[in-house]
Amino acid sequence: MNHYKKNNIKDPIFDQSKWILYGFYYNPDDKRLFPPNRTTYYWLGFGRTINYAHRASPIVVVIALIAIYLFIHFQSSDPPQITPTIIPRTH
């Protein structure tokens, strides 16, 4: 169960001052790396965001950017051309 629900504390994810540019969650007091997103589906557990104040967040962001780059790079490259070779039959 959620720590905030169990202790009847308002989750800091809903504090507007913890959001930078209305899209980046930055809260050094929140120890969660992936807190729930502030959507209408919060009670269902759908949607996660990243806490950019967490010390592991730069690693997660770099890994995600590398994965996106590799996906785009390998999607745009031409597949290798295979030329058929005809082997003469010998009797």
RAMOVEN-V435640 format. One line per field, one symbol per residue. ss: DSSP state (H for helix, E for strand, L for the rest). phi: phi as a letter, one per 40 degrees, with the letter a starting at -180 (. if undefined). Layout:
ss: ???
phi: ???
This chain:
ss: LLHHHHLLLLLHHHLHHHEELLLEELLLLLLLLLLELLLLLHHHLLLELLELLLLLHHHHHHHHHHHHHHHHHHHHLLLLLLLLLLLLLLL
phi: .cdccccfbcccccccccbcffabcbaccccccbccccbccdccgcgbbbcccccccccccccccccccccccccccccccbccbccccbb
